Amino acid sequence: MTAWRAALRLARRDALRHKWRSLLIVVLILAPVAAATGVDVLYRTQTSPALERERAFGGADAVLYPNYTQDSTGVATTGLTQDQVERALPAGSRVVFEQTKGEAIFAAPGHLAEASYLITNHLGDPLTRANAHLKSGRAPKTGEVAISPKLADKLGLAGDGIGATISLRDGASAKVSGIARDPFCLSCALVVVPGNSDLARDLNADAGNVDGAYYIDLPKQFENASIEQLRDLRELDLYVQLRSQSSSYEIGLGDLSRASGEDLKAAALVTLVAGLGLLEVVLLAGTAFAVGARRQTRDLGMIAAQGGSPGDLRRVVLAQGLLLGLVGAVAGVAAGIGGVVAARPLLERINNEVMIGIHFGWTELLVVALVGVGSGLAAAMFPAITAGRRRIVDALAARFPVPTARSRWAPLFGGVLIAGGVTLSLIASSLMSSGPSQWFEYGPSDRLSEFTGSSEGRLDDTTGSIAILVGVFVVVAGLLLLAPALLAALAKLAGRLPVTLRLATRDAARHRHRTGPATAAIAVAVGGAVAISCLIASDREGTERFEADAVPDRVIALDDQSAVDRAQLAQATAAVQQVIPGATVLPIELAASPPDASAVDNYFSPLQVVNPEGGTWAIVGIGNPDVVALASGRVAGADVAKDALDDGKAVVFDRDLVETDGRIAIQGTDADGEERTVRLAAVVLPRDQAYTQLPGAFVPRSFAESQGWEIEQSMTLLSYPAESREQAGAAIAAAEALGIPVISSNEEKDYTRMIRVGLTAAAALIALLGVAMCVALSAAEGRPDLATLSAIGAPPSRRRRLAGAQALVLAVLGVALGLGFGFYFAHAARPATGASETIVPWGDLLLTVAAVPLLAVLVAMLGSVGRVPLTRRAD
């Protein structure tokens, strides 16, 4: 029997004997492997040639697009007929013509909605399945339609809508026979209409232009034909796309030369995340292997006593890493593929399109699996070296001598690495954000060239990101070398601590071979969570400042200036209130200079408040307390605005607009066209967000009338309560259906808080794993010391408090290092977000700082053994 075969047999038996520890190591290796596999499968599936061909061709072998020209009336026409196409194709070909999709307004009792429509008699035909496919029910016949679930929801149809009746806003109606969806826009509102129906006739009459494409099913021997083999088609006035000659944009490991800068930047970020994840695996799994190696010390001593060499002992421990790494890697690849398959409906909903099969690159999966196996071997490396160096008599007696020789160069080298990595990252960060001008205050730095005309002197994003990542990895390496020295320094300050903390601190310093990696693992986990939380907060803050909202949340604005007439605006307002009965109508009125008698066109130009310092300005509106309260983002109350307006004062939201004497300057012209500035006392109200479509200053109506200013309504706001969010989409569609332009707030849910809390939870879990393993290893190593404590009368509670203190020392030091690492990382990577400053979400970080140490202490105390089994000290 070879040495490796024997070592693997021993590893298998040890893994089965200690199932929970083995399972923990497998899970640690499995998690990053599964994540990397899932990312690869998703990338390959979403960029696969099969998906690209399906999107372009459906089930057709070729798609022919006739060249349309406009006649004298502006209608698109073509002289090509289906008979000509069929004659130009090989015998046995099948041709299906399908009209291009259009847009129309559809109605149901009490509801209006805009939707795409597809006029076809071929719903369910494989050739045209890329345009629509039948989900349930049956294909429509004359007088029927198939609709998408989104349209059924917009029109308020009961159930899935089958059996209901819909119609054009002022046209033919049809009964719903089935549910159909656009496979590449699952959330789109769609109506499939038979070509021989009254609804199709009305739609085409309203559309004017009717065009489409021919979908071709070629005989089998021509499926891979080139355009030269189909030369008869070249004589027709059309554009030909062949499925067999479609190209793919998929980029694999062998095609990196085709990758763009953004692709490389994304790959660098993925590499960072994967690298930090694998580092966590090596550190935590290494601690778990150390626990296992300590527990089987006597068994290893027996092997050595029977003639086993130090190499044999190392081989036994490495075999465990190889076996568990192989199991974790295989299980991780299977879990990654299985997770994508299981989550397919959810992924289709997120991507808003169907997935065409499951695709993956064997090369990438092999690399990921090998990395997983290598991480298992790397985790077992240090315990294996330690096992090979232990003396036989110490191993047989289960005695663990504490090494006294410590390298003085390791912490110094670690400090140098940290300083070098920080310097490299910060220099790269500075060069990424620098440029010839920084006057553009907000927005991504790559937009500087758009406003300054040059980006000379600025480091490109790809090179800068790679430099920052290299610096981050160098800092992590420095933390690994520096953490043991920090534990030793902490032990020197432990003299004044309570006895339990003193024992825990000195134990951590004495056994730095296990506490150092555990502390570094906690620091990396916490630092990663802190950095990503700060980057998310910074990115969101920068986006909010760069792209101010148009109107406040829960507001629908009807643009009055573009309305056909007042009756049409009243109809749109009534339509919104019908969908949302609780909506409050608030007209927005603006003030303008009196009309200029010499002007040919009485163009309405609103008055503006000028900033005494220059730069910003604000449109002047007519004060209505409810409108002012809404324009403040609902921060200020209507009563406060009413008091200010009743006192004859203006209301503004930007303190910079107010002059030193407490007044604002309103600039306009008089009736003769001469410039005129009016000053008025103002009150500043607080608000958190500016709104581009609302006035930034309000004056009393009486003051505007006394100045002879014109007053004109610009838009109508409808403010609705929070419980009516679900009806907002239908209300907007109802207003748009009447031809009124609608402006609304972004109703997308903010998931950033959830992401940050999830990152905090993940960091806490990793920290708990590291602390738990380290405390378990301490219990295995310190069993004689615990027995001594018990012999001299220490109660079980003392030993539990000692375990809690050991956890507290590691968790607090790891969290402190992690906070510093995270702040540095976030500041260095900030240019990638485009934010003007690094935003720190203190609430989430306080949760991390408090939760991680407290949970670690609690878990350690609850998991410690109160009574220690008898042990014998060997000389």
ZAMARGU-4260 file (C-alpha; in steps of 0.2 Angstrom, whole numbers, plus 5000, padded with zeros to 4 digits):
<rodrens>
0) 5000/5000/5000 | 5007/5017/4995 | 5010/5031/5008 | 4997/5042/5000 | 4984/5028/4999
5) 4986/5024/5017 | 4985/5043/5022 | 4969/5044/5012 | 4961/5029/5021 | 4966/5037/5037
10) 4958/5054/5032 | 4942/5045/5026 | 4941/5036/5043 | 4944/5052/5053 | 4932/5062/5042
15) 4918/5049/5046 | 4923/5049/5064 | 4922/5068/5066 | 4907/5071/5055 | 4902/5088/5061
20) 4920/5095/5060 | 4922/5088/5043 | 4905/5095/5037 | 4910/5112/5043 | 4926/5112/5033
25) 4917/5105/5018 | 4904/5119/5019 | 4918/5132/5021 | 4926/5126/5005 | 4909/5123/4996
30) 4902/5141/4999 | 4914/5151/4988 | 4916/5137/4975 | 4897/5136/4973 | 4896/5155/4972
35) 4909/5156/4958 | 4901/5141/4949 | 4884/5150/4950 | 4892/5166/4943 | 4900/5157/4929
40) 4884/5147/4925 | 4874/5163/4925 | 4886/5172/4914 | 4888/5158/4902 | 4869/5156/4901
45) 4865/5175/4899 | 4878/5177/4885 | 4876/5160/4877 | 4875/5160/4858 | 4859/5150/4860
50) 4851/5164/4869 | 4857/5177/4856 | 4850/5166/4842 | 4834/5163/4851 | 4831/5182/4854
55) 4835/5186/4835 | 4827/5171/4826 | 4815/5161/4838 | 4814/5144/4829 | 4817/5151/4812
60) 4832/5147/4801 | 4832/5164/4793 | 4823/5181/4795 | 4820/5192/4780 | 4817/5211/4783
65) 4809/5219/4768 | 4815/5237/4763 | 4800/5249/4767 | 4799/5266/4759 | 4786/5280/4763
70) 4774/5285/4750 | 4767/5302/4747 | 4755/5301/4762 | 4769/5295/4774 | 4764/5277/4775
75) 4777/5263/4774 | 4775/5252/4759 | 4785/5238/4750 | 4783/5230/4733 | 4788/5213/4740
80) 4775/5199/4742 | 4775/5183/4751 | 4774/5174/4735 | 4790/5181/4729 | 4799/5176/4745
85) 4793/5158/4743 | 4798/5157/4725 | 4816/5163/4730 | 4818/5150/4743 | 4823/5131/4741
90) 4808/5119/4739 | 4801/5113/4755 | 4804/5130/4764 | 4790/5137/4776 | 4787/5155/4777
95) 4778/5165/4790 | 4775/5184/4790 | 4773/5193/4806 | 4769/5211/4808 | 4780/5222/4819
100) 4773/5226/4836 | 4765/5243/4839 | 4758/5253/4854 | 4740/5257/4858 | 4729/5261/4873
105) 4717/5247/4879 | 4703/5249/4890 | 4693/5238/4903 | 4679/5244/4914 | 4686/5258/4924
110) 4704/5256/4918 | 4715/5262/4904 | 4733/5255/4900 | 4746/5257/4887 | 4752/5241/4879
115) 4761/5233/4865 | 4751/5224/4852 | 4756/5210/4840 | 4745/5206/4826 | 4747/5188/4821
120) 4739/5172/4817 | 4754/5161/4822 | 4754/5162/4841 | 4762/5145/4846 | 4771/5143/4830
125) 4790/5139/4834 | 4796/5150/4820 | 4789/5166/4829 | 4791/5160/4847 | 4803/5175/4851
130) 4789/5187/4849 | 4776/5179/4860 | 4773/5163/4868 | 4757/5156/4875 | 4758/5153/4894
135) 4740/5147/4897 | 4723/5146/4889 | 4722/5145/4870 | 4727/5155/4855 | 4714/5168/4851
140) 4702/5166/4837 | 4692/5180/4828 | 4685/5191/4841 | 4697/5186/4854 | 4714/5191/4860
145) 4728/5184/4872 | 4736/5196/4884 | 4750/5196/4896 | 4749/5195/4915 | 4755/5213/4916
150) 4741/5220/4906 | 4728/5210/4915 | 4735/5218/4931 | 4735/5235/4924 | 4717/5233/4918
155) 4711/5226/4934 | 4705/5210/4927 | 4699/5197/4939 | 4710/5181/4940 | 4722/5179/4926
160) 4710/5189/4914 | 4704/5174/4904 | 4686/5176/4900 | 4686/5195/4902 | 4683/5208/4888
165) 4695/5222/4883 | 4694/5235/4870 | 4703/5249/4862 | 4699/5266/4870 | 4687/5271/4857
170) 4686/5255/4846 | 4683/5237/4844 | 4682/5225/4859 | 4688/5207/4861 | 4687/5193/4873
175) 4703/5186/4882 | 4706/5168/4877 | 4723/5165/4884 | 4739/5172/4893 | 4754/5176/4882
180) 4770/5184/4886 | 4785/5192/4877 | 4799/5179/4881 | 4812/5193/4882 | 4801/5206/4891
185) 4791/5196/4904 | 4785/5212/4913 | 4779/5220/4897 | 4760/5223/4894 | 4756/5214/4878
190) 4741/5210/4867 | 4741/5197/4854 | 4727/5200/4841 | 4722/5188/4826 | 4725/5196/4809
195) 4707/5194/4803 | 4699/5202/4818 | 4690/5219/4819 | 4702/5224/4833 | 4717/5221/4821
200) 4708/5232/4807 | 4706/5246/4819 | 4724/5245/4826 | 4731/5245/4808 | 4720/5260/4803
205) 4726/5270/4818 | 4744/5265/4816 | 4746/5270/4797 | 4763/5261/4795 | 4761/5242/4794
210) 4778/5233/4792 | 4785/5216/4797 | 4797/5202/4794 | 4797/5185/4786 | 4802/5170/4797
215) 4809/5155/4787 | 4810/5137/4790 | 4823/5130/4778 | 4824/5112/4773 | 4837/5102/4783
220) 4850/5102/4770 | 4849/5121/4769 | 4849/5124/4788 | 4868/5129/4788 | 4867/5137/4770
225) 4876/5154/4767 | 4869/5168/4758 | 4878/5163/4742 | 4869/5147/4742 | 4852/5156/4744
230) 4857/5168/4729 | 4839/5170/4723 | 4836/5180/4739 | 4849/5193/4734 | 4838/5198/4720
235) 4824/5204/4731 | 4823/5220/4740 | 4826/5214/4758 | 4839/5212/4772 | 4843/5194/4776
240) 4849/5187/4793 | 4854/5169/4794 | 4854/5159/4810 | 4869/5149/4805 | 4879/5165/4802
245) 4875/5174/4818 | 4890/5179/4829 | 4891/5178/4848 | 4898/5191/4860 | 4902/5178/4873
250) 4919/5180/4881 | 4927/5165/4890 | 4944/5163/4898 | 4952/5160/4881 | 4945/5176/4874
255) 4951/5189/4886 | 4959/5199/4872 | 4942/5204/4866 | 4936/5210/4883 | 4933/5228/4885
260) 4939/5239/4899 | 4922/5238/4909 | 4923/5219/4907 | 4941/5218/4914 | 4935/5230/4928
265) 4921/5219/4933 | 4932/5204/4932 | 4944/5213/4944 | 4931/5216/4956 | 4925/5198/4955
270) 4943/5192/4958 | 4944/5203/4973 | 4928/5196/4981 | 4933/5178/4976 | 4951/5181/4983
275) 4945/5187/5000 | 4932/5173/5001 | 4945/5160/4998 | 4957/5169/5010 | 4943/5167/5023
280) 4941/5149/5019 | 4960/5146/5021 | 4960/5155/5038 | 4944/5147/5045 | 4947/5130/5038
285) 4965/5130/5043 | 4959/5134/5061 | 4947/5119/5060 | 4961/5108/5053 | 4972/5114/5068
290) 4958/5108/5080 | 4957/5091/5072 | 4976/5089/5072 | 4977/5093/5090 | 4963/5081/5094
295) 4972/5067/5085 | 4989/5071/5092 | 4990/5054/5101 | 4985/5045/5085 | 4999/5054/5075
300) 5011/5050/5090 | 5007/5031/5088 | 5011/5032/5069 | 5027/5040/5073 | 5031/5028/5087
305) 5029/5013/5074 | 5042/5021/5062 | 5032/5034/5053 | 5043/5049/5047 | 5038/5067/5049
310) 5034/5067/5031 | 5021/5053/5034 | 5013/5063/5048 | 5012/5078/5037 | 5005/5067/5023
315) 4991/5061/5035 | 4985/5079/5039 | 4987/5085/5021 | 4977/5070/5015 | 4963/5076/5026
320) 4964/5093/5017 | 4965/5085/5000 | 4950/5074/5004 | 4939/5087/5011 | 4944/5100/4998
325) 4939/5087/4984 | 4922/5084/4992 | 4919/5102/4995 | 4924/5107/4977 | 4914/5094/4969
330) 4899/5098/4980 | 4902/5116/4977 | 4901/5114/4958 | 4886/5104/4960 | 4877/5116/4972
335) 4881/5131/4960 | 4874/5122/4945 | 4859/5116/4955 | 4856/5133/4963 | 4854/5141/4946
340) 4843/5127/4940 | 4832/5129/4956 | 4832/5148/4955 | 4828/5148/4937 | 4810/5156/4939
345) 4817/5169/4950 | 4831/5173/4939 | 4820/5174/4924 | 4809/5187/4934 | 4825/5197/4939
350) 4832/5197/4921 | 4815/5200/4914 | 4818/5186/4900 | 4817/5168/4899 | 4833/5157/4900
355) 4837/5146/4886 | 4845/5131/4894 | 4859/5130/4906 | 4876/5134/4900 | 4893/5133/4908
360) 4911/5133/4903 | 4920/5117/4908 | 4937/5126/4908 | 4930/5139/4921 | 4922/5125/4932
365) 4938/5115/4932 | 4948/5130/4937 | 4935/5134/4951 | 4936/5116/4957 | 4955/5115/4957
370) 4955/5131/4967 | 4943/5123/4980 | 4954/5108/4981 | 4969/5119/4983 | 4961/5129/4997
375) 4958/5113/5006 | 4977/5109/5005 | 4982/5126/5009 | 4971/5126/5025 | 4979/5109/5030
380) 4997/5115/5026 | 5001/5124/5043 | 4994/5110/5054 | 5003/5097/5044 | 5019/5106/5046
385) 5016/5108/5065 | 5012/5089/5066 | 5028/5084/5058 | 5038/5094/5070 | 5031/5088/5086
390) 5041/5076/5096 | 5035/5058/5098 | 5035/5059/5117 | 5025/5075/5117 | 5012/5068/5104
395) 5010/5052/5114 | 5007/5062/5130 | 4995/5074/5121 | 5007/5088/5126 | 5008/5104/5117
400) 5024/5114/5120 | 5022/5132/5118 | 5035/5139/5106 | 5045/5153/5114 | 5055/5159/5098
405) 5046/5173/5089 | 5052/5181/5074 | 5055/5200/5076 | 5055/5203/5058 | 5037/5196/5054
410) 5028/5211/5062 | 5040/5224/5055 | 5038/5216/5038 | 5019/5216/5040 | 5019/5234/5045
415) 5029/5238/5029 | 5016/5228/5018 | 5002/5238/5026 | 5010/5254/5023 | 5015/5250/5005
420) 4998/5243/5001 | 4989/5258/5008 | 5000/5270/4999 | 4998/5260/4982 | 4979/5260/4984
425) 4977/5278/4989 | 4989/5284/4975 | 4979/5274/4962 | 4963/5281/4969 | 4969/5299/4969
430) 4975/5297/4950 | 4958/5289/4946 | 4948/5304/4953 | 4960/5318/4947 | 4958/5328/4931
435) 4961/5345/4924 | 4946/5352/4933 | 4935/5347/4948 | 4921/5360/4946 | 4908/5347/4942
440) 4904/5343/4960 | 4894/5327/4958 | 4894/5312/4947 | 4906/5299/4941 | 4923/5305/4938
445) 4923/5298/4920 | 4911/5311/4916 | 4924/5325/4919 | 4930/5324/4901 | 4912/5328/4895
450) 4912/5344/4904 | 4930/5349/4903 | 4935/5343/4886 | 4950/5333/4893 | 4954/5319/4905
455) 4973/5321/4903 | 4982/5315/4919 | 4968/5304/4925 | 4972/5285/4928 | 4959/5275/4918
460) 4947/5264/4928 | 4953/5247/4923 | 4972/5251/4928 | 4966/5260/4943 | 4955/5247/4949
465) 4968/5233/4947 | 4981/5244/4957 | 4968/5247/4971 | 4965/5228/4972 | 4983/5224/4972
470) 4985/5236/4987 | 4971/5228/4996 | 4978/5211/4995 | 4995/5217/5001 | 4986/5225/5016
475) 4978/5209/5020 | 4995/5200/5019 | 5001/5213/5031 | 4987/5210/5043 | 4991/5191/5044
480) 5009/5195/5049 | 5004/5209/5061 | 4989/5201/5070 | 5000/5190/5081 | 5012/5204/5086
485) 4996/5215/5091 | 4990/5200/5102 | 5007/5200/5110 | 5007/5218/5113 | 4990/5217/5121
490) 4996/5203/5133 | 5009/5215/5140 | 4995/5227/5144 | 4985/5214/5153 | 4992/5216/5170
495) 4978/5228/5176 | 4964/5218/5169 | 4952/5207/5179 | 4959/5189/5181 | 4948/5181/5168
500) 4952/5194/5154 | 4971/5193/5160 | 4971/5174/5157 | 4962/5175/5141 | 4973/5189/5134
505) 4989/5179/5139 | 4982/5163/5132 | 4979/5172/5115 | 4997/5179/5115 | 5004/5162/5120
510) 4995/5153/5106 | 4997/5165/5092 | 4998/5151/5079 | 4979/5150/5080 | 4973/5166/5087
515) 4983/5176/5074 | 4974/5169/5059 | 4957/5169/5067 | 4959/5187/5071 | 4964/5191/5053
520) 4949/5181/5047 | 4938/5192/5058 | 4946/5208/5052 | 4945/5203/5034 | 4926/5198/5035
525) 4921/5214/5045 | 4932/5225/5034 | 4924/5218/5018 | 4907/5221/5025 | 4911/5239/5031
530) 4919/5243/5014 | 4904/5237/5004 | 4892/5246/5016 | 4901/5262/5014 | 4903/5261/4995
535) 4884/5257/4993 | 4880/5272/5004 | 4892/5283/4995 | 4886/5277/4978 | 4868/5281/4983
540) 4872/5298/4990 | 4882/5303/4975 | 4868/5297/4963 | 4855/5306/4973 | 4865/5322/4972
545) 4869/5320/4954 | 4851/5315/4948 | 4839/5325/4959 | 4821/5318/4959 | 4808/5327/4948
550) 4794/5327/4961 | 4793/5320/4979 | 4788/5302/4983 | 4770/5297/4981 | 4766/5311/4969
555) 4759/5311/4951 | 4762/5327/4941 | 4751/5331/4926 | 4760/5343/4914 | 4747/5357/4911
560) 4758/5367/4899 | 4757/5353/4886 | 4739/5349/4889 | 4727/5352/4874 | 4714/5361/4884
565) 4707/5362/4902 | 4694/5349/4899 | 4707/5337/4894 | 4717/5341/4910 | 4701/5339/4921
570) 4698/5322/4913 | 4716/5316/4917 | 4714/5322/4935 | 4697/5313/4937 | 4705/5298/4929
575) 4719/5298/4942 | 4707/5301/4956 | 4696/5287/4950 | 4710/5275/4952 | 4717/5282/4968
580) 4701/5290/4977 | 4713/5297/4991 | 4723/5307/4979 | 4724/5326/4984 | 4724/5339/4969
585) 4737/5353/4971 | 4739/5365/4957 | 4757/5372/4954 | 4756/5391/4949 | 4771/5401/4944
590) 4775/5419/4944 | 4781/5429/4928 | 4785/5447/4924 | 4771/5457/4917 | 4769/5455/4898
595) 4780/5466/4887 | 4770/5477/4876 | 4784/5477/4863 | 4786/5458/4862 | 4779/5449/4847
600) 4776/5433/4857 | 4770/5433/4875 | 4781/5419/4880 | 4778/5414/4899 | 4795/5415/4907
605) 4795/5412/4926 | 4803/5423/4938 | 4819/5418/4947 | 4827/5420/4964 | 4845/5424/4961
610) 4859/5418/4973 | 4869/5433/4980 | 4885/5422/4978 | 4881/5417/4961 | 4878/5399/4954
615) 4861/5393/4960 | 4844/5400/4957 | 4826/5395/4960 | 4810/5397/4951 | 4796/5407/4959
620) 4780/5399/4963 | 4764/5406/4971 | 4763/5400/4989 | 4750/5387/4994 | 4753/5380/5011
625) 4750/5362/5006 | 4761/5364/4990 | 4775/5372/5000 | 4774/5357/5013 | 4774/5345/4998
630) 4789/5354/4990 | 4799/5352/5006 | 4798/5333/5004 | 4785/5333/5018 | 4798/5338/5030
635) 4790/5355/5034 | 4772/5356/5039 | 4758/5366/5030 | 4755/5377/5046 | 4773/5383/5046
640) 4772/5388/5028 | 4755/5396/5031 | 4761/5407/5045 | 4776/5413/5034 | 4765/5417/5019
645) 4752/5426/5030 | 4766/5437/5036 | 4769/5442/5019 | 4786/5433/5018 | 4793/5422/5004
650) 4797/5403/5008 | 4813/5396/5001 | 4823/5379/5004 | 4840/5384/5000 | 4849/5395/5014
655) 4861/5402/5001 | 4847/5411/4992 | 4844/5422/5007 | 4855/5438/5008 | 4863/5445/5024
660) 4848/5456/5028 | 4836/5440/5027 | 4828/5445/5010 | 4829/5436/4993 | 4831/5445/4977
665) 4818/5441/4963 | 4824/5445/4946 | 4813/5449/4931 | 4807/5463/4919 | 4794/5477/4920
670) 4781/5481/4907 | 4793/5490/4897 | 4805/5476/4896 | 4818/5484/4908 | 4827/5472/4920
675) 4819/5474/4938 | 4824/5466/4955 | 4812/5465/4969 | 4817/5460/4987 | 4806/5451/4999
680) 4809/5445/5017 | 4810/5426/5017 | 4809/5411/5028 | 4820/5396/5026 | 4812/5379/5028
685) 4822/5363/5029 | 4821/5349/5017 | 4832/5334/5012 | 4830/5333/4993 | 4828/5346/4979
690) 4815/5342/4966 | 4818/5348/4948 | 4800/5350/4943 | 4795/5361/4958 | 4798/5379/4962
695) 4812/5382/4974 | 4804/5398/4981 | 4786/5403/4985 | 4779/5421/4987 | 4762/5426/4994
700) 4748/5428/4980 | 4744/5445/4987 | 4762/5450/4984 | 4763/5444/4966 | 4747/5453/4962
705) 4753/5469/4970 | 4768/5468/4958 | 4758/5466/4943 | 4766/5449/4939 | 4757/5436/4928
710) 4751/5420/4937 | 4750/5404/4927 | 4747/5386/4931 | 4761/5375/4926 | 4756/5358/4932
715) 4744/5348/4943 | 4751/5338/4957 | 4741/5323/4964 | 4748/5317/4981 | 4742/5300/4986
720) 4744/5290/5003 | 4757/5277/5005 | 4744/5263/5005 | 4740/5267/4987 | 4757/5264/4980
725) 4750/5248/4971 | 4738/5259/4961 | 4750/5272/4956 | 4755/5263/4939 | 4737/5261/4934
730) 4734/5279/4938 | 4749/5285/4928 | 4743/5274/4913 | 4725/5282/4914 | 4732/5300/4913
735) 4744/5295/4899 | 4730/5287/4889 | 4721/5304/4889 | 4737/5312/4881 | 4743/5321/4896
740) 4762/5320/4900 | 4765/5313/4917 | 4780/5315/4929 | 4781/5304/4944 | 4794/5299/4957
745) 4804/5284/4957 | 4794/5271/4966 | 4808/5257/4966 | 4811/5250/4983 | 4827/5254/4991
750) 4836/5238/4995 | 4853/5246/5000 | 4848/5245/5019 | 4844/5227/5017 | 4860/5223/5008
755) 4870/5232/5022 | 4861/5222/5035 | 4864/5206/5026 | 4883/5210/5025 | 4883/5214/5043
760) 4875/5197/5047 | 4888/5188/5035 | 4902/5197/5044 | 4895/5192/5061 | 4893/5174/5055
765) 4911/5173/5049 | 4917/5181/5065 | 4907/5168/5075 | 4915/5154/5066 | 4932/5160/5068
770) 4930/5163/5087 | 4921/5147/5089 | 4935/5137/5081 | 4948/5147/5091 | 4939/5144/5107
775) 4937/5125/5103 | 4956/5124/5099 | 4960/5133/5115 | 4949/5120/5125 | 4959/5106/5116
780) 4976/5114/5120 | 4972/5120/5137 | 4963/5105/5144 | 4977/5102/5157 | 4976/5121/5162
785) 4957/5120/5164 | 4959/5104/5175 | 4972/5113/5186 | 4959/5127/5188 | 4946/5115/5193
790) 4958/5106/5205 | 4961/5122/5214 | 4943/5126/5216 | 4938/5136/5201 | 4919/5134/5198
795) 4912/5129/5181 | 4906/5147/5179 | 4924/5153/5179 | 4929/5142/5165 | 4913/5148/5155
800) 4919/5166/5158 | 4936/5162/5153 | 4929/5155/5136 | 4919/5171/5134 | 4934/5182/5138
805) 4944/5173/5125 | 4931/5176/5112 | 4929/5194/5117 | 4948/5197/5115 | 4948/5190/5097
810) 4932/5198/5092 | 4936/5215/5098 | 4953/5215/5091 | 4947/5208/5074 | 4932/5221/5073
815) 4944/5235/5077 | 4956/5230/5063 | 4941/5227/5052 | 4935/5244/5054 | 4951/5252/5050
820) 4953/5240/5035 | 4936/5244/5029 | 4937/5263/5030 | 4953/5262/5020 | 4946/5251/5007
825) 4930/5261/5005 | 4940/5277/5003 | 4952/5270/4991 | 4938/5262/4980 | 4927/5278/4981
830) 4931/5284/4964 | 4923/5269/4956 | 4906/5275/4963 | 4907/5293/4957 | 4902/5300/4974
835) 4909/5316/4980 | 4914/5309/4997 | 4914/5293/5007 | 4898/5291/5016 | 4899/5280/5032
840) 4882/5272/5037 | 4886/5273/5056 | 4870/5264/5061 | 4875/5248/5052 | 4893/5250/5058
845) 4887/5252/5076 | 4877/5236/5074 | 4893/5227/5068 | 4904/5234/5082 | 4891/5229/5095
850) 4884/5213/5088 | 4899/5204/5083 | 4908/5204/5100 | 4893/5201/5110 | 4887/5186/5100
855) 4904/5179/5100 | 4905/5180/5119 | 4888/5172/5120 | 4891/5158/5109 | 4908/5154/5117
860) 4900/5154/5135 | 4885/5143/5130 | 4896/5131/5120 | 4910/5129/5133 | 4910/5113/5144
865) 4908/5117/5163 | 4916/5101/5169 | 4933/5096/5162 | 4937/5077/5161 | 4952/5071/5171
870) 4968/5073/5163 | 4986/5068/5167 | 5001/5079/5165 | 5016/5070/5157 | 5034/5075/5161
</rodrens>
